[in-house]
Amino acid sequence: MQSLNENARQASAVADDFFDLARDSAGAMRVEITQPETSLRRRSPTKLDAFGNAASRAGFVLSFLFLVTASLYALSLAGHLGVKPDGIPQAIDSAAASAGLSIRSISFEGLKHTPEAEARAALKNTPHRSAIFFDTSAARERLLSLGWVENAQVQLTLPDKLHVAVTEREPYARWSQTAGGSISVIDRKGHVLGAAQPGRYDALPLLVGDGAPSEAALVIPHINARKDMQPRFRAAHWVAGRYWEIEVDTGLRVKLRRDPGHEAMERLARLLANPDLSGPHIRALDLRLSGRIIVELKDQSIQSREKLVALLTRANEPIAPRGNVRRGSGAS
C-alpha cells in the first residue's frame, strides 16, 4: 500500500510540471494550459510555392479535361450527342484555352538577322488555341522554312510559356537575279536568306545572274583576298552558266574562269593598277586564257589598237587583241 501511494505522488508531481492545477470556488478541478511565449509566424510564400500552386491548378485542369474528353468521346461513339468524334479535340482545345492554358509568353534566343515579327508569325500559324495542343515539331518546321534559320529548337513549358532557340546562317554575299533588280543576301552554300536591307549588307560582294549563288564560293574568296581591289569591285556577273565577268568602278569588265585562281587575280590586280591599261578607252579584258589577254576596245580603229599593243608590251603583258588586227612589235 505504501508503494502505491508513493507512485501516485510521483505521477502528481509530473503532472504539475505540465499543467497549472487549480480549483474554482466550487471546489472543481480547473486545468489551465499556457501557450509558449513565442507565437508561430506565418511563412511568406516562395517561388517554389507559386510553382507548386500553378502545377496543381494545371494538373487539376488537365485531369478534368481528360475526364470530360473521355466521357464526351464515349457518348459521341454511342451516338447520344449527335457530335462527330473529330470535333471533340477542337472543343477541348477551346476549353483548355479558356481555362488559362494558352501561350501567353514567347521568348527568343539567337535572332540576329531574322525579324522577330517573322518568327512570331511562324509560331502563331497554327489552328490550335491552347498550349496542350500546340505542335512544337510543326512549329520548328515552319521556323526552318525562314531563309535565315539554319536550325531551331522549340520548348513548351506548361501552362503558358514558349522558348525558341535559333541558329542562323552567316551572310556571305549579295545577289541579284538581274542587273538593277532586287537584292537578296545569300550564305556560302548559296541559300537565299532574305532581302538585303539598305545600308546593312553593302560591304558584302554583289553577284548578278541566274545560278550565281551556287557558284559564289569559287569567286568570293579571291575577291575578299585582294584588299587592293575591293574598293574598285562593283559586281561579279555569272554569264551563261560558264564564266564570271567582273565589273570595276570605271565600268571596265574583266572575264574570268569559273574558278579564277590566284594567278588570274594577280594579273587583274596588276592591270587595274596601271591607269593606261584600265582607262576608259578599254571596254573589256578577257583573262580566261592562260598566258594571254584578250582586249576589247571602245574605239575599234587600228591606231587605238596599236597604241594598246605598245602599252601592253611595255608593261610586259602578253596580248591577243580581239579582231583581225595587226599586232605591235614584241607582242606575243
C-alpha positions in Angstrom: 0.0 0.0 0.0 2.8 2.4 0.7 4.3 1.7 -2.7 1.1 2.6 -4.4 0.8 5.9 -2.5 4.4 6.7 -3.5 3.7 6.1 -7.2 0.6 8.3 -7.0 2.6 11.2 -5.5 5.3 10.9 -8.3 2.6 11.0 -11.0 1.0 14.0 -9.5 4.4 15.8 -9.4 5.0 15.1 -13.1 1.5 16.4 -14.0 2.2 19.6 -12.1 5.1 20.3 -14.4 2.8 20.4 -17.5 -0.4 21.7 -16.1 -1.4 24.5 -13.8 -3.9 22.8 -11.4 -6.3 25.0 -9.6 -9.8 24.7 -8.1 -12.6 27.1 -8.6 -14.8 28.5 -5.9 -17.0 25.4 -6.0 -14.0 23.1 -5.5 -13.9 21.7 -9.0 -10.6 21.0 -10.6 -9.6 23.5 -13.3 -6.8 22.9 -15.8 -5.0 25.8 -17.5 -2.6 25.1 -20.4 -0.3 28.1 -21.0 0.9 28.9 -24.6 4.6 29.3 -25.3 5.8 32.9 -25.2 6.9 32.9 -28.8 3.9 32.7 -31.2 4.2 30.9 -34.6 4.6 33.3 -37.5 3.1 32.6 -40.9 5.8 31.8 -43.6 5.8 34.1 -46.6 5.1 32.2 -49.9 8.2 31.5 -52.1 8.6 30.9 -55.9 8.5 27.2 -55.2 5.2 27.5 -53.6 3.8 29.6 -56.5 5.1 27.0 -59.0 3.6 24.2 -56.9 0.2 26.0 -56.9 0.4 26.6 -60.6 1.3 23.0 -61.3 -1.6 21.8 -59.0 -4.0 24.0 -60.9 -2.7 22.8 -64.3 -2.9 19.2 -63.1 -6.4 19.7 -62.0 -7.5 21.3 -65.2 -5.8 18.6 -67.3 -7.4 15.8 -65.3 -10.7 17.4 -65.6 -10.4 17.9 -69.3 -9.2 14.3 -69.7 -12.3 13.0 -67.9 -14.6 15.3 -69.9 -12.9 14.3 -73.2 -13.2 10.6 -72.4 -16.9 11.0 -71.4 -17.8 13.0 -74.4 -15.9 10.7 -76.8 -17.7 7.7 -75.4 -21.1 9.4 -75.7 -20.3 10.5 -79.2 -19.4 7.0 -80.2 -22.6 5.7 -78.8 -24.5 8.3 -80.8 -26.0 10.1 -77.8 -24.5 13.6 -78.5 -25.0 13.9 -82.2 -21.4 15.2 -82.5 -18.7 13.7 -84.6 -15.7 12.3 -82.7 -13.3 14.5 -84.8 -15.0 17.7 -83.3 -14.2 16.7 -79.7 -10.5 17.8 -79.8 -11.5 21.2 -81.1 -14.0 21.7 -78.3 -11.4 20.6 -75.7 -8.8 22.9 -77.3 -11.1 25.9 -76.9 -12.0 24.8 -73.4 -8.3 24.5 -72.4 -7.5 27.9 -73.8 -10.4 29.5 -71.9 -9.2 27.7 -68.7 -5.9 29.6 -69.0 -3.8 27.0 -70.8 -3.0 29.3 -73.8 0.5 30.5 -74.7 1.0 34.0 -73.2 4.8 34.3 -73.2 7.2 33.7 -76.1 11.0 34.3 -75.7 13.6 34.1 -78.5 17.3 33.3 -78.4 19.8 33.7 -81.3 17.8 36.1 -83.6 20.3 38.5 -85.2 19.1 38.8 -88.8 15.6 37.3 -88.8 13.0 39.9 -87.9 11.2 38.8 -84.7 7.8 39.5 -86.3 8.5 36.8 -88.9 9.5 34.3 -86.2 6.3 35.1 -84.2 4.2 34.8 -87.3 5.7 31.3 -88.0 4.9 30.2 -84.4 1.3 31.5 -84.5 0.5 29.9 -87.8 -1.5 27.1 -86.1 -5.2 26.2 -85.9 -4.9 25.4 -82.1 -5.6 27.9 -79.3 -4.3 26.0 -76.3 -0.8 25.1 -75.2 -1.7 21.4 -74.7 -2.5 21.0 -78.4 0.5 23.1 -79.6 2.7 21.1 -82.0 6.3 22.0 -81.3 7.6 19.8 -84.2 5.4 21.6 -86.7 6.4 25.0 -85.3 10.0 24.1 -85.7 9.5 23.1 -89.4 7.8 26.5 -90.0 10.8 28.2 -88.5 13.2 26.2 -90.6 11.3 27.5 -93.7 12.6 31.0 -92.9 15.6 31.8 -95.0 18.0 32.9 -92.2 17.1 30.0 -89.9 19.5 27.0 -90.1 18.4 25.2 -87.0 15.7 25.8 -84.3 14.5 24.3 -81.0 11.0 25.0 -79.7 10.4 24.3 -76.0 7.0 24.4 -74.4 6.6 24.9 -70.7 3.1 24.5 -69.3 0.9 26.3 -68.6 1.7 29.2 -70.9 5.4 29.6 -71.8 7.2 29.0 -75.1 11.0 29.4 -75.7 12.6 29.4 -79.1 16.4 28.9 -79.7 17.6 29.7 -83.2 20.8 29.2 -85.1 21.1 31.4 -88.1 23.1 31.2 -91.3 26.0 33.6 -91.9 25.7 36.2 -94.6 28.3 35.7 -97.4 27.4 37.8 -100.4 24.6 39.8 -102.0 22.8 38.5 -105.1 20.5 39.9 -107.7 19.0 37.8 -110.4 19.2 40.6 -113.0 21.2 43.8 -113.1 19.3 46.5 -111.3 16.9 44.0 -109.8 16.0 43.4 -106.1 19.0 42.3 -104.0 19.0 39.4 -101.5 21.5 38.0 -99.1 23.0 34.5 -99.6 25.2 32.3 -97.4 28.3 30.4 -98.5 26.2 27.4 -99.8 24.0 29.7 -101.9 20.9 29.7 -99.7 18.9 32.8 -100.3 18.5 34.2 -96.7 16.3 37.3 -97.3 16.1 40.8 -98.7 19.3 42.9 -98.3 18.3 45.8 -96.1 19.8 49.0 -97.5 23.0 50.1 -95.7 23.2 46.9 -93.6 24.9 44.5 -96.1 26.5 46.9 -98.5 30.0 45.6 -97.6 29.2 42.2 -99.0 30.3 41.4 -102.6 27.5 41.6 -105.2 26.8 38.7 -107.5 24.4 39.0 -110.5 22.8 36.4 -112.7 20.9 33.1 -112.6 22.9 30.4 -110.8 25.3 32.8 -109.3 24.6 31.8 -105.6 25.6 28.2 -106.1 29.0 29.4 -107.7 29.7 32.1 -105.1 32.2 30.1 -103.1 34.5 29.8 -106.1 35.0 33.5 -106.7 34.2 35.3 -103.5 37.4 34.1 -101.6 39.5 35.5 -104.4 37.8 38.9 -104.3 38.0 39.0 -100.5 41.7 38.1 -100.6 42.5 41.2 -102.7 42.2 44.2 -100.3 43.7 46.5 -103.0 40.9 45.5 -105.4 37.9 45.6 -103.1 37.3 49.4 -103.3 37.2 49.1 -107.1 35.0 46.0 -107.2 31.3 46.6 -108.2 29.8 43.3 -109.1 30.5 39.8 -110.4 28.2 38.7 -113.2 27.7 35.0 -113.8 27.4 34.7 -117.6 25.7 31.8 -119.4 26.5 29.4 -116.6 30.2 29.3 -117.7 32.3 32.2 -116.6 32.5 35.4 -114.5 32.5 38.9 -115.7 33.9 41.2 -113.0 32.7 44.9 -113.1 35.0 47.5 -111.7 34.4 51.2 -110.8 35.5 52.6 -114.2 32.9 50.4 -116.0 35.6 48.0 -117.2 34.5 44.4 -117.4 37.0 41.5 -116.9 36.2 38.0 -117.8 37.4 35.2 -115.6 37.1 31.4 -115.5 34.5 29.8 -113.2 37.3 29.3 -110.7 39.6 32.2 -111.4 42.6 31.0 -109.5 45.4 33.0 -107.8 47.4 33.8 -111.0 44.5 35.4 -112.9 43.6 37.6 -109.9 47.3 38.7 -109.7 47.2 39.7 -113.3 43.9 41.6 -112.9 45.3 43.5 -109.9 48.4 44.5 -111.9 46.3 45.6 -114.9 44.0 47.7 -112.7 47.0 49.4 -111.0 48.1 50.7 -114.4 45.9 53.6 -115.4 46.9 53.2 -119.1 45.6 49.6 -119.1 42.4 50.2 -117.2 41.4 53.5 -118.6 38.1 54.5 -120.2 39.2 53.5 -123.7 39.1 49.8 -122.9 35.7 48.1 -122.9 36.7 44.6 -121.6 39.6 42.3 -120.7 39.5 38.5 -121.0 41.8 36.6 -118.7 40.3 33.2 -119.2 43.2 32.0 -121.4 46.4 31.2 -119.6 49.3 33.4 -120.8 47.0 35.6 -123.0 44.9 38.8 -122.5 42.1 39.4 -125.0 41.3 43.1 -125.1 38.1 44.8 -126.4 38.5 48.5 -127.2 35.7 51.1 -127.3 37.5 52.7 -130.3 38.0 49.9 -132.9 40.4 51.9 -135.0 43.8 50.4 -136.0 45.6 53.4 -134.3 43.9 52.7 -131.0 44.8 49.0 -131.1 48.4 49.6 -132.0 48.7 52.1 -129.1 47.2 49.5 -126.7 49.6 46.8 -128.0 52.5 49.1 -127.3 51.3 49.8 -123.8 50.9 46.1 -123.1 54.3 45.4 -124.5 56.0 47.9 -122.2 54.0 46.5 -119.3 55.3 43.0 -120.2 51.8 41.7 -120.7 51.0 39.2 -123.4 48.2 40.4 -125.6 45.7 38.9 -128.1 43.6 41.8 -129.5 40.1 40.9 -130.5 39.5 41.0 -134.2 41.8 40.6 -137.2 44.2 43.3 -136.4 48.0 43.6 -136.9 49.8 43.4 -133.6 52.5 45.7 -132.4 56.1 44.5 -132.3 57.1 42.5 -129.3 53.6 41.3 -128.6 53.1 37.6 -128.2 
